[in-house]
């Protein structure tokens, strides 16, 4: 059985924005959506804050399913949910 992961993007009010099969694409759109303020974009994961980079996102999601990470700036915020498809 093949493991197929999908990434769902939600805004800060839990409104659905999109679904992605590529981690790179969801990261690009999350940064684009949050990059409207004057501060930098950061990743929030269990109270820890790190720079919003593709490498950090990949390391956070490694080995996890049904896991949520928050992208934040001073004006915007989005959530990325990693889950898998069932056949």
PDB file of N, CA, C and O in Angstrom:
ATOM      1  N   UNK A   1       0.839  -1.177   0.000  1.00  0.00           N
ATOM      2  CA  UNK A   1       0.000   0.000   0.000  1.00  0.00           C
ATOM      3  C   UNK A   1       0.888   1.245   0.000  1.00  0.00           C
ATOM      4  O   UNK A   1       1.842   1.332   0.774  1.00  0.00           O
ATOM      5  N   UNK A   2       0.579   2.187  -0.851  1.00  0.00           N
ATOM      6  CA  UNK A   2       1.366   3.396  -1.004  1.00  0.00           C
ATOM      7  C   UNK A   2       0.902   4.465  -0.013  1.00  0.00           C
ATOM      8  O   UNK A   2      -0.295   4.667   0.188  1.00  0.00           O
ATOM      9  N   UNK A   3       1.870   5.139   0.597  1.00  0.00           N
ATOM     10  CA  UNK A   3       1.550   6.243   1.494  1.00  0.00           C
ATOM     11  C   UNK A   3       1.535   7.527   0.682  1.00  0.00           C
ATOM     12  O   UNK A   3       2.559   7.937   0.136  1.00  0.00           O
ATOM     13  N   UNK A   4       0.384   8.154   0.606  1.00  0.00           N
ATOM     14  CA  UNK A   4       0.235   9.411  -0.112  1.00  0.00           C
ATOM     15  C   UNK A   4      -0.170  10.474   0.903  1.00  0.00           C
ATOM     16  O   UNK A   4      -1.231  10.383   1.521  1.00  0.00           O
ATOM     17  N   UNK A   5       0.680  11.477   1.068  1.00  0.00           N
ATOM     18  CA  UNK A   5       0.407  12.547   2.016  1.00  0.00           C
ATOM     19  C   UNK A   5      -0.148  13.756   1.283  1.00  0.00           C
ATOM     20  O   UNK A   5       0.248  14.057   0.157  1.00  0.00           O
ATOM     21  N   UNK A   6      -1.077  14.446   1.945  1.00  0.00           N
ATOM     22  CA  UNK A   6      -1.605  15.698   1.420  1.00  0.00           C
ATOM     23  C   UNK A   6      -1.440  16.763   2.495  1.00  0.00           C
ATOM     24  O   UNK A   6      -1.356  16.468   3.687  1.00  0.00           O
ATOM     25  N   UNK A   7      -1.396  17.998   2.040  1.00  0.00           N
ATOM     26  CA  UNK A   7      -1.210  19.137   2.929  1.00  0.00           C
ATOM     27  C   UNK A   7      -2.365  20.107   2.695  1.00  0.00           C
ATOM     28  O   UNK A   7      -2.563  20.587   1.579  1.00  0.00           O
ATOM     29  N   UNK A   8      -3.126  20.392   3.752  1.00  0.00           N
ATOM     30  CA  UNK A   8      -4.269  21.295   3.660  1.00  0.00           C
ATOM     31  C   UNK A   8      -3.887  22.637   4.270  1.00  0.00           C
ATOM     32  O   UNK A   8      -3.238  22.692   5.314  1.00  0.00           O
ATOM     33  N   UNK A   9      -4.290  23.704   3.620  1.00  0.00           N
ATOM     34  CA  UNK A   9      -3.970  25.058   4.059  1.00  0.00           C
ATOM     35  C   UNK A   9      -5.249  25.747   4.518  1.00  0.00           C
ATOM     36  O   UNK A   9      -6.246  25.772   3.797  1.00  0.00           O
ATOM     37  N   UNK A  10      -5.210  26.308   5.731  1.00  0.00           N
ATOM     38  CA  UNK A  10      -6.349  27.010   6.320  1.00  0.00           C
ATOM     39  C   UNK A  10      -5.896  28.392   6.771  1.00  0.00           C
ATOM     40  O   UNK A  10      -4.742  28.574   7.160  1.00  0.00           O
ATOM     41  N   UNK A  11      -6.811  29.375   6.719  1.00  0.00           N
ATOM     42  CA  UNK A  11      -6.448  30.692   7.238  1.00  0.00           C
ATOM     43  C   UNK A  11      -6.625  30.708   8.752  1.00  0.00           C
ATOM     44  O   UNK A  11      -6.949  29.682   9.351  1.00  0.00           O
ATOM     45  N   UNK A  12      -6.415  31.865   9.371  1.00  0.00           N
ATOM     46  CA  UNK A  12      -6.447  31.913  10.837  1.00  0.00           C
ATOM     47  C   UNK A  12      -7.845  31.746  11.411  1.00  0.00           C
ATOM     48  O   UNK A  12      -7.990  31.540  12.616  1.00  0.00           O
ATOM     49  N   UNK A  13      -8.876  31.830  10.578  1.00  0.00           N
ATOM     50  CA  UNK A  13     -10.243  31.592  11.020  1.00  0.00           C
ATOM     51  C   UNK A  13     -10.714  30.184  10.656  1.00  0.00           C
ATOM     52  O   UNK A  13     -11.913  29.907  10.682  1.00  0.00           O
ATOM     53  N   UNK A  14      -9.784  29.297  10.318  1.00  0.00           N
ATOM     54  CA  UNK A  14     -10.038  27.912   9.912  1.00  0.00           C
ATOM     55  C   UNK A  14     -10.861  27.801   8.632  1.00  0.00           C
ATOM     56  O   UNK A  14     -11.571  26.815   8.434  1.00  0.00           O
ATOM     57  N   UNK A  15     -10.769  28.791   7.776  1.00  0.00           N
ATOM     58  CA  UNK A  15     -11.402  28.737   6.457  1.00  0.00           C
ATOM     59  C   UNK A  15     -10.441  28.023   5.510  1.00  0.00           C
ATOM     60  O   UNK A  15      -9.260  28.363   5.445  1.00  0.00           O
ATOM     61  N   UNK A  16     -10.944  27.048   4.788  1.00  0.00           N
ATOM     62  CA  UNK A  16     -10.134  26.241   3.883  1.00  0.00           C
ATOM     63  C   UNK A  16      -9.631  27.088   2.718  1.00  0.00           C
ATOM     64  O   UNK A  16     -10.410  27.791   2.074  1.00  0.00           O
ATOM     65  N   UNK A  17      -8.325  27.018   2.448  1.00  0.00           N
ATOM     66  CA  UNK A  17      -7.724  27.749   1.331  1.00  0.00           C
ATOM     67  C   UNK A  17      -7.385  26.815   0.182  1.00  0.00           C
ATOM     68  O   UNK A  17      -7.670  27.132  -0.973  1.00  0.00           O
ATOM     69  N   UNK A  18      -6.778  25.663   0.478  1.00  0.00           N
ATOM     70  CA  UNK A  18      -6.407  24.757  -0.600  1.00  0.00           C
ATOM     71  C   UNK A  18      -5.807  23.470  -0.091  1.00  0.00           C
ATOM     72  O   UNK A  18      -5.483  23.334   1.089  1.00  0.00           O
ATOM     73  N   UNK A  19      -5.665  22.516  -1.017  1.00  0.00           N
ATOM     74  CA  UNK A  19      -5.044  21.231  -0.702  1.00  0.00           C
ATOM     75  C   UNK A  19      -3.899  21.014  -1.687  1.00  0.00           C
ATOM     76  O   UNK A  19      -4.007  21.354  -2.866  1.00  0.00           O
ATOM     77  N   UNK A  20      -2.809  20.447  -1.195  1.00  0.00           N
ATOM     78  CA  UNK A  20      -1.585  20.309  -1.980  1.00  0.00           C
ATOM     79  C   UNK A  20      -1.021  18.905  -1.802  1.00  0.00           C
ATOM     80  O   UNK A  20      -1.188  18.287  -0.750  1.00  0.00           O
ATOM     81  N   UNK A  21      -0.362  18.417  -2.825  1.00  0.00           N
ATOM     82  CA  UNK A  21       0.351  17.146  -2.712  1.00  0.00           C
ATOM     83  C   UNK A  21       1.846  17.377  -2.533  1.00  0.00           C
ATOM     84  O   UNK A  21       2.591  16.437  -2.256  1.00  0.00           O
ATOM     85  N   UNK A  22       2.280  18.602  -2.688  1.00  0.00           N
ATOM     86  CA  UNK A  22       3.698  18.945  -2.601  1.00  0.00           C
ATOM     87  C   UNK A  22       3.953  19.839  -1.389  1.00  0.00           C
ATOM     88  O   UNK A  22       3.275  20.848  -1.195  1.00  0.00           O
ATOM     89  N   UNK A  23       4.929  19.459  -0.587  1.00  0.00           N
ATOM     90  CA  UNK A  23       5.306  20.266   0.570  1.00  0.00           C
ATOM     91  C   UNK A  23       5.857  21.621   0.127  1.00  0.00           C
ATOM     92  O   UNK A  23       5.626  22.637   0.783  1.00  0.00           O
ATOM     93  N   UNK A  24       6.575  21.629  -0.968  1.00  0.00           N
ATOM     94  CA  UNK A  24       7.152  22.865  -1.497  1.00  0.00           C
ATOM     95  C   UNK A  24       6.062  23.860  -1.897  1.00  0.00           C
ATOM     96  O   UNK A  24       6.196  25.059  -1.654  1.00  0.00           O
ATOM     97  N   UNK A  25       4.996  23.370  -2.503  1.00  0.00           N
ATOM     98  CA  UNK A  25       3.908  24.244  -2.947  1.00  0.00           C
ATOM     99  C   UNK A  25       3.124  24.829  -1.780  1.00  0.00           C
ATOM    100  O   UNK A  25       2.782  26.012  -1.791  1.00  0.00           O
ATOM    101  N   UNK A  26       2.840  24.012  -0.781  1.00  0.00           N
ATOM    102  CA  UNK A  26       2.087  24.521   0.367  1.00  0.00           C
ATOM    103  C   UNK A  26       2.937  25.520   1.149  1.00  0.00           C
ATOM    104  O   UNK A  26       2.406  26.498   1.675  1.00  0.00           O
ATOM    105  N   UNK A  27       4.234  25.291   1.231  1.00  0.00           N
ATOM    106  CA  UNK A  27       5.126  26.242   1.907  1.00  0.00           C
ATOM    107  C   UNK A  27       5.154  27.570   1.150  1.00  0.00           C
ATOM    108  O   UNK A  27       5.078  28.635   1.763  1.00  0.00           O
ATOM    109  N   UNK A  28       5.260  27.512  -0.165  1.00  0.00           N
ATOM    110  CA  UNK A  28       5.294  28.725  -0.989  1.00  0.00           C
ATOM    111  C   UNK A  28       4.030  29.558  -0.781  1.00  0.00           C
ATOM    112  O   UNK A  28       4.111  30.769  -0.576  1.00  0.00           O
ATOM    113  N   UNK A  29       2.857  28.910  -0.834  1.00  0.00           N
ATOM    114  CA  UNK A  29       1.605  29.646  -0.692  1.00  0.00           C
ATOM    115  C   UNK A  29       1.384  30.146   0.733  1.00  0.00           C
ATOM    116  O   UNK A  29       0.818  31.223   0.924  1.00  0.00           O
ATOM    117  N   UNK A  30       1.816  29.389   1.726  1.00  0.00           N
ATOM    118  CA  UNK A  30       1.677  29.828   3.118  1.00  0.00           C
ATOM    119  C   UNK A  30       2.530  31.067   3.377  1.00  0.00           C
ATOM    120  O   UNK A  30       2.077  32.010   4.026  1.00  0.00           O
ATOM    121  N   UNK A  31       3.756  31.066   2.874  1.00  0.00           N
ATOM    122  CA  UNK A  31       4.624  32.236   3.043  1.00  0.00           C
ATOM    123  C   UNK A  31       4.058  33.425   2.271  1.00  0.00           C
ATOM    124  O   UNK A  31       4.088  34.554   2.761  1.00  0.00           O
ATOM    125  N   UNK A  32       3.546  33.179   1.077  1.00  0.00           N
ATOM    126  CA  UNK A  32       2.967  34.253   0.270  1.00  0.00           C
ATOM    127  C   UNK A  32       1.756  34.872   0.972  1.00  0.00           C
ATOM    128  O   UNK A  32       1.578  36.089   0.950  1.00  0.00           O
ATOM    129  N   UNK A  33       0.931  34.037   1.588  1.00  0.00           N
ATOM    130  CA  UNK A  33      -0.266  34.523   2.269  1.00  0.00           C
ATOM    131  C   UNK A  33       0.103  35.324   3.526  1.00  0.00           C
ATOM    132  O   UNK A  33      -0.528  36.338   3.822  1.00  0.00           O
ATOM    133  N   UNK A  34       1.122  34.869   4.262  1.00  0.00           N
ATOM    134  CA  UNK A  34       1.511  35.527   5.516  1.00  0.00           C
ATOM    135  C   UNK A  34       2.421  36.724   5.315  1.00  0.00           C
ATOM    136  O   UNK A  34       2.553  37.540   6.227  1.00  0.00           O
ATOM    137  N   UNK A  35       3.040  36.858   4.186  1.00  0.00           N
ATOM    138  CA  UNK A  35       4.054  37.880   3.971  1.00  0.00           C
ATOM    139  C   UNK A  35       3.438  39.222   3.593  1.00  0.00           C
ATOM    140  O   UNK A  35       3.933  39.898   2.690  1.00  0.00           O
ATOM    141  N   UNK A  36       2.375  39.610   4.267  1.00  0.00           N
ATOM    142  CA  UNK A  36       1.707  40.873   3.975  1.00  0.00           C
ATOM    143  C   UNK A  36       1.967  41.925   5.039  1.00  0.00           C
ATOM    144  O   UNK A  36       1.584  43.082   4.868  1.00  0.00           O
ATOM    145  N   UNK A  37       2.601  41.549   6.118  1.00  0.00           N
ATOM    146  CA  UNK A  37       2.894  42.499   7.189  1.00  0.00           C
ATOM    147  C   UNK A  37       4.296  43.051   7.073  1.00  0.00           C
ATOM    148  O   UNK A  37       4.950  42.933   6.037  1.00  0.00           O
ATOM    149  N   UNK A  38       4.745  43.658   8.160  1.00  0.00           N
ATOM    150  CA  UNK A  38       6.083  44.241   8.172  1.00  0.00           C
ATOM    151  C   UNK A  38       7.100  43.352   8.868  1.00  0.00           C
ATOM    152  O   UNK A  38       8.299  43.623   8.807  1.00  0.00           O
ATOM    153  N   UNK A  39       6.644  42.299   9.527  1.00  0.00           N
ATOM    154  CA  UNK A  39       7.578  41.408  10.221  1.00  0.00           C
ATOM    155  C   UNK A  39       7.861  40.176   9.370  1.00  0.00           C
ATOM    156  O   UNK A  39       7.221  39.956   8.342  1.00  0.00           O
ATOM    157  N   UNK A  40       8.820  39.387   9.807  1.00  0.00           N
ATOM    158  CA  UNK A  40       9.151  38.161   9.083  1.00  0.00           C
ATOM    159  C   UNK A  40       8.120  37.074   9.386  1.00  0.00           C
ATOM    160  O   UNK A  40       7.359  37.181  10.348  1.00  0.00           O
ATOM    161  N   UNK A  41       8.101  36.057   8.579  1.00  0.00           N
ATOM    162  CA  UNK A  41       7.187  34.930   8.751  1.00  0.00           C
ATOM    163  C   UNK A  41       7.910  33.861   9.568  1.00  0.00           C
ATOM    164  O   UNK A  41       9.066  33.532   9.300  1.00  0.00           O
ATOM    165  N   UNK A  42       7.207  33.325  10.572  1.00  0.00           N
ATOM    166  CA  UNK A  42       7.783  32.290  11.423  1.00  0.00           C
ATOM    167  C   UNK A  42       6.869  31.075  11.452  1.00  0.00           C
ATOM    168  O   UNK A  42       5.686  31.167  11.125  1.00  0.00           O
ATOM    169  N   UNK A  43       7.427  29.938  11.846  1.00  0.00           N
ATOM    170  CA  UNK A  43       6.671  28.704  12.042  1.00  0.00           C
ATOM    171  C   UNK A  43       6.484  28.483  13.530  1.00  0.00           C
ATOM    172  O   UNK A  43       7.440  28.593  14.298  1.00  0.00           O
ATOM    173  N   UNK A  44       5.259  28.172  13.948  1.00  0.00           N
ATOM    174  CA  UNK A  44       4.980  27.820  15.338  1.00  0.00           C
ATOM    175  C   UNK A  44       4.668  26.331  15.395  1.00  0.00           C
ATOM    176  O   UNK A  44       3.819  25.823  14.664  1.00  0.00           O
ATOM    177  N   UNK A  45       5.385  25.646  16.290  1.00  0.00           N
ATOM    178  CA  UNK A  45       5.201  24.209  16.450  1.00  0.00           C
ATOM    179  C   UNK A  45       5.333  23.865  17.927  1.00  0.00           C
ATOM    180  O   UNK A  45       6.436  23.907  18.472  1.00  0.00           O
ATOM    181  N   UNK A  46       4.231  23.526  18.582  1.00  0.00           N
ATOM    182  CA  UNK A  46       4.222  23.176  20.009  1.00  0.00           C
ATOM    183  C   UNK A  46       4.924  24.222  20.865  1.00  0.00           C
ATOM    184  O   UNK A  46       5.715  23.872  21.741  1.00  0.00           O
ATOM    185  N   UNK A  47       4.647  25.487  20.626  1.00  0.00           N
ATOM    186  CA  UNK A  47       5.236  26.554  21.412  1.00  0.00           C
ATOM    187  C   UNK A  47       6.608  26.997  20.958  1.00  0.00           C
ATOM    188  O   UNK A  47       7.099  28.031  21.411  1.00  0.00           O
ATOM    189  N   UNK A  48       7.240  26.245  20.075  1.00  0.00           N
ATOM    190  CA  UNK A  48       8.552  26.630  19.545  1.00  0.00           C
ATOM    191  C   UNK A  48       8.352  27.469  18.290  1.00  0.00           C
ATOM    192  O   UNK A  48       7.456  27.208  17.487  1.00  0.00           O
ATOM    193  N   UNK A  49       9.199  28.478  18.135  1.00  0.00           N
ATOM    194  CA  UNK A  49       9.132  29.318  16.950  1.00  0.00           C
ATOM    195  C   UNK A  49      10.460  29.238  16.202  1.00  0.00           C
ATOM    196  O   UNK A  49      11.528  29.444  16.779  1.00  0.00           O
ATOM    197  N   UNK A  50      10.371  28.933  14.904  1.00  0.00           N
ATOM    198  CA  UNK A  50      11.555  28.843  14.052  1.00  0.00           C
ATOM    199  C   UNK A  50      11.289  29.622  12.769  1.00  0.00           C
ATOM    200  O   UNK A  50      10.145  29.962  12.469  1.00  0.00           O
ATOM    201  N   UNK A  51      12.337  29.901  12.020  1.00  0.00           N
ATOM    202  CA  UNK A  51      12.189  30.584  10.736  1.00  0.00           C
ATOM    203  C   UNK A  51      11.353  29.736   9.784  1.00  0.00           C
ATOM    204  O   UNK A  51      11.432  28.508   9.795  1.00  0.00           O
ATOM    205  N   UNK A  52      10.558  30.404   8.966  1.00  0.00           N
ATOM    206  CA  UNK A  52       9.706  29.713   8.002  1.00  0.00           C
ATOM    207  C   UNK A  52      10.533  29.329   6.782  1.00  0.00           C
ATOM    208  O   UNK A  52      10.607  30.081   5.810  1.00  0.00           O
ATOM    209  N   UNK A  53      11.150  28.159   6.841  1.00  0.00           N
ATOM    210  CA  UNK A  53      11.908  27.652   5.699  1.00  0.00           C
ATOM    211  C   UNK A  53      11.393  26.259   5.359  1.00  0.00           C
ATOM    212  O   UNK A  53      10.809  25.570   6.195  1.00  0.00           O
ATOM    213  N   UNK A  54      11.619  25.870   4.132  1.00  0.00           N
ATOM    214  CA  UNK A  54      11.177  24.555   3.678  1.00  0.00           C
ATOM    215  C   UNK A  54      11.874  23.443   4.459  1.00  0.00           C
ATOM    216  O   UNK A  54      11.260  22.418   4.753  1.00  0.00           O
ATOM    217  N   UNK A  55      13.133  23.633   4.792  1.00  0.00           N
ATOM    218  CA  UNK A  55      13.887  22.629   5.550  1.00  0.00           C
ATOM    219  C   UNK A  55      13.294  22.453   6.949  1.00  0.00           C
ATOM    220  O   UNK A  55      13.121  21.326   7.412  1.00  0.00           O
ATOM    221  N   UNK A  56      12.983  23.567   7.624  1.00  0.00           N
ATOM    222  CA  UNK A  56      12.380  23.478   8.955  1.00  0.00           C
ATOM    223  C   UNK A  56      11.012  22.814   8.902  1.00  0.00           C
ATOM    224  O   UNK A  56      10.685  22.004   9.769  1.00  0.00           O
ATOM    225  N   UNK A  57      10.212  23.146   7.898  1.00  0.00           N
ATOM    226  CA  UNK A  57       8.895  22.530   7.765  1.00  0.00           C
ATOM    227  C   UNK A  57       9.021  21.033   7.519  1.00  0.00           C
ATOM    228  O   UNK A  57       8.285  20.245   8.113  1.00  0.00           O
ATOM    229  N   UNK A  58       9.936  20.636   6.659  1.00  0.00           N
ATOM    230  CA  UNK A  58      10.153  19.223   6.368  1.00  0.00           C
ATOM    231  C   UNK A  58      10.593  18.472   7.626  1.00  0.00           C
ATOM    232  O   UNK A  58      10.130  17.357   7.869  1.00  0.00           O
ATOM    233  N   UNK A  59      11.472  19.060   8.420  1.00  0.00           N
ATOM    234  CA  UNK A  59      11.932  18.416   9.647  1.00  0.00           C
ATOM    235  C   UNK A  59      10.826  18.306  10.692  1.00  0.00           C
ATOM    236  O   UNK A  59      10.770  17.319  11.426  1.00  0.00           O
ATOM    237  N   UNK A  60       9.955  19.291  10.769  1.00  0.00           N
ATOM    238  CA  UNK A  60       8.837  19.237  11.711  1.00  0.00           C
ATOM    239  C   UNK A  60       7.869  18.128  11.329  1.00  0.00           C
ATOM    240  O   UNK A  60       7.409  17.386  12.196  1.00  0.00           O
ATOM    241  N   UNK A  61       7.553  18.003  10.042  1.00  0.00           N
ATOM    242  CA  UNK A  61       6.571  17.024   9.580  1.00  0.00           C
ATOM    243  C   UNK A  61       7.128  15.607   9.456  1.00  0.00           C
ATOM    244  O   UNK A  61       6.357  14.666   9.271  1.00  0.00           O
ATOM    245  N   UNK A  62       8.425  15.436   9.553  1.00  0.00           N
ATOM    246  CA  UNK A  62       9.041  14.128   9.330  1.00  0.00           C
ATOM    247  C   UNK A  62       8.497  13.090  10.317  1.00  0.00           C
ATOM    248  O   UNK A  62       8.621  13.251  11.531  1.00  0.00           O
ATOM    249  N   UNK A  63       7.895  12.030   9.784  1.00  0.00           N
ATOM    250  CA  UNK A  63       7.384  10.934  10.595  1.00  0.00           C
ATOM    251  C   UNK A  63       6.061  11.202  11.281  1.00  0.00           C
ATOM    252  O   UNK A  63       5.629  10.390  12.099  1.00  0.00           O
ATOM    253  N   UNK A  64       5.405  12.302  10.981  1.00  0.00           N
ATOM    254  CA  UNK A  64       4.142  12.653  11.639  1.00  0.00           C
ATOM    255  C   UNK A  64       3.010  12.660  10.625  1.00  0.00           C
ATOM    256  O   UNK A  64       3.200  13.002   9.457  1.00  0.00           O
ATOM    257  N   UNK A  65       1.832  12.277  11.093  1.00  0.00           N
ATOM    258  CA  UNK A  65       0.621  12.301  10.275  1.00  0.00           C
ATOM    259  C   UNK A  65      -0.467  12.972  11.106  1.00  0.00           C
ATOM    260  O   UNK A  65      -0.470  12.860  12.332  1.00  0.00           O
ATOM    261  N   UNK A  66      -1.386  13.663  10.449  1.00  0.00           N
ATOM    262  CA  UNK A  66      -2.441  14.428  11.112  1.00  0.00           C
ATOM    263  C   UNK A  66      -1.830  15.426  12.094  1.00  0.00           C
ATOM    264  O   UNK A  66      -2.198  15.476  13.267  1.00  0.00           O
ATOM    265  N   UNK A  67      -0.912  16.197  11.596  1.00  0.00           N
ATOM    266  CA  UNK A  67      -0.167  17.153  12.410  1.00  0.00           C
ATOM    267  C   UNK A  67      -0.318  18.546  11.810  1.00  0.00           C
ATOM    268  O   UNK A  67      -0.358  18.705  10.590  1.00  0.00           O
ATOM    269  N   UNK A  68      -0.401  19.544  12.672  1.00  0.00           N
ATOM    270  CA  UNK A  68      -0.675  20.906  12.242  1.00  0.00           C
ATOM    271  C   UNK A  68       0.451  21.849  12.657  1.00  0.00           C
ATOM    272  O   UNK A  68       0.962  21.772  13.774  1.00  0.00           O
ATOM    273  N   UNK A  69       0.828  22.737  11.745  1.00  0.00           N
ATOM    274  CA  UNK A  69       1.856  23.751  11.988  1.00  0.00           C
ATOM    275  C   UNK A  69       1.270  25.103  11.594  1.00  0.00           C
ATOM    276  O   UNK A  69       0.503  25.203  10.636  1.00  0.00           O
ATOM    277  N   UNK A  70       1.638  26.135  12.337  1.00  0.00           N
ATOM    278  CA  UNK A  70       1.114  27.482  12.101  1.00  0.00           C
ATOM    279  C   UNK A  70       2.207  28.382  11.525  1.00  0.00           C
ATOM    280  O   UNK A  70       3.316  28.442  12.058  1.00  0.00           O
ATOM    281  N   UNK A  71       1.889  29.080  10.438  1.00  0.00           N
ATOM    282  CA  UNK A  71       2.745  30.138   9.889  1.00  0.00           C
ATOM    283  C   UNK A  71       2.184  31.462  10.407  1.00  0.00           C
ATOM    284  O   UNK A  71       0.979  31.696  10.314  1.00  0.00           O
ATOM    285  N   UNK A  72       3.036  32.326  10.947  1.00  0.00           N
ATOM    286  CA  UNK A  72       2.566  33.591  11.521  1.00  0.00           C
ATOM    287  C   UNK A  72       3.442  34.759  11.100  1.00  0.00           C
ATOM    288  O   UNK A  72       4.649  34.622  10.906  1.00  0.00           O
ATOM    289  N   UNK A  73       2.800  35.907  10.966  1.00  0.00           N
ATOM    290  CA  UNK A  73       3.497  37.184  10.846  1.00  0.00           C
ATOM    291  C   UNK A  73       2.741  38.145  11.753  1.00  0.00           C
ATOM    292  O   UNK A  73       1.888  37.711  12.527  1.00  0.00           O
ATOM    293  N   UNK A  74       3.035  39.441  11.676  1.00  0.00           N
ATOM    294  CA  UNK A  74       2.346  40.364  12.578  1.00  0.00           C
ATOM    295  C   UNK A  74       0.897  40.628  12.169  1.00  0.00           C
ATOM    296  O   UNK A  74       0.117  41.111  12.991  1.00  0.00           O
ATOM    297  N   UNK A  75       0.512  40.329  10.930  1.00  0.00           N
ATOM    298  CA  UNK A  75      -0.863  40.594  10.500  1.00  0.00           C
ATOM    299  C   UNK A  75      -1.621  39.359  10.036  1.00  0.00           C
ATOM    300  O   UNK A  75      -2.851  39.362  10.064  1.00  0.00           O
ATOM    301  N   UNK A  76      -0.943  38.319   9.615  1.00  0.00           N
ATOM    302  CA  UNK A  76      -1.604  37.149   9.040  1.00  0.00           C
ATOM    303  C   UNK A  76      -1.155  35.878   9.742  1.00  0.00           C
ATOM    304  O   UNK A  76      -0.130  35.848  10.423  1.00  0.00           O
ATOM    305  N   UNK A  77      -1.942  34.841   9.560  1.00  0.00           N
ATOM    306  CA  UNK A  77      -1.581  33.526  10.061  1.00  0.00           C
ATOM    307  C   UNK A  77      -2.317  32.458   9.270  1.00  0.00           C
ATOM    308  O   UNK A  77      -3.489  32.626   8.935  1.00  0.00           O
ATOM    309  N   UNK A  78      -1.638  31.368   8.973  1.00  0.00           N
ATOM    310  CA  UNK A  78      -2.262  30.232   8.299  1.00  0.00           C
ATOM    311  C   UNK A  78      -1.809  28.950   8.976  1.00  0.00           C
ATOM    312  O   UNK A  78      -0.763  28.903   9.623  1.00  0.00           O
ATOM    313  N   UNK A  79      -2.622  27.909   8.812  1.00  0.00           N
ATOM    314  CA  UNK A  79      -2.302  26.597   9.354  1.00  0.00           C
ATOM    315  C   UNK A  79      -2.083  25.627   8.208  1.00  0.00           C
ATOM    316  O   UNK A  79      -2.788  25.669   7.200  1.00  0.00           O
ATOM    317  N   UNK A  80      -1.105  24.758   8.369  1.00  0.00           N
ATOM    318  CA  UNK A  80      -0.846  23.694   7.410  1.00  0.00           C
ATOM    319  C   UNK A  80      -1.048  22.378   8.140  1.00  0.00           C
ATOM    320  O   UNK A  80      -0.431  22.131   9.176  1.00  0.00           O
ATOM    321  N   UNK A  81      -1.913  21.538   7.596  1.00  0.00           N
ATOM    322  CA  UNK A  81      -2.213  20.236   8.177  1.00  0.00           C
ATOM    323  C   UNK A  81      -1.680  19.152   7.255  1.00  0.00           C
ATOM    324  O   UNK A  81      -1.993  19.122   6.065  1.00  0.00           O
ATOM    325  N   UNK A  82      -0.866  18.257   7.821  1.00  0.00           N
ATOM    326  CA  UNK A  82      -0.374  17.113   7.048  1.00  0.00           C
ATOM    327  C   UNK A  82      -1.232  15.909   7.411  1.00  0.00           C
ATOM    328  O   UNK A  82      -1.390  15.585   8.588  1.00  0.00           O
ATOM    329  N   UNK A  83      -1.777  15.259   6.415  1.00  0.00           N
ATOM    330  CA  UNK A  83      -2.572  14.056   6.622  1.00  0.00           C
ATOM    331  C   UNK A  83      -2.306  13.111   5.456  1.00  0.00           C
ATOM    332  O   UNK A  83      -1.571  13.454   4.531  1.00  0.00           O
ATOM    333  N   UNK A  84      -2.895  11.935   5.501  1.00  0.00           N
ATOM    334  CA  UNK A  84      -2.671  10.995   4.401  1.00  0.00           C
ATOM    335  C   UNK A  84      -3.989  10.596   3.763  1.00  0.00           C
ATOM    336  O   UNK A  84      -5.050  10.679   4.382  1.00  0.00           O
ATOM    337  N   UNK A  85      -3.904  10.164   2.518  1.00  0.00           N
ATOM    338  CA  UNK A  85      -5.068   9.675   1.792  1.00  0.00           C
ATOM    339  C   UNK A  85      -5.242   8.193   2.071  1.00  0.00           C
ATOM    340  O   UNK A  85      -4.266   7.449   2.156  1.00  0.00           O
ATOM    341  N   UNK A  86      -6.478   7.775   2.212  1.00  0.00           N
ATOM    342  CA  UNK A  86      -6.751   6.352   2.385  1.00  0.00           C
ATOM    343  C   UNK A  86      -7.294   5.810   1.077  1.00  0.00           C
ATOM    344  O   UNK A  86      -8.088   6.457   0.393  1.00  0.00           O
ATOM    345  N   UNK A  87      -6.852   4.620   0.749  1.00  0.00           N
ATOM    346  CA  UNK A  87      -7.278   4.013  -0.518  1.00  0.00           C
ATOM    347  C   UNK A  87      -8.494   3.154  -0.320  1.00  0.00           C
ATOM    348  O   UNK A  87      -8.994   2.562  -1.277  1.00  0.00           O
TER     349      UNK A  87
END
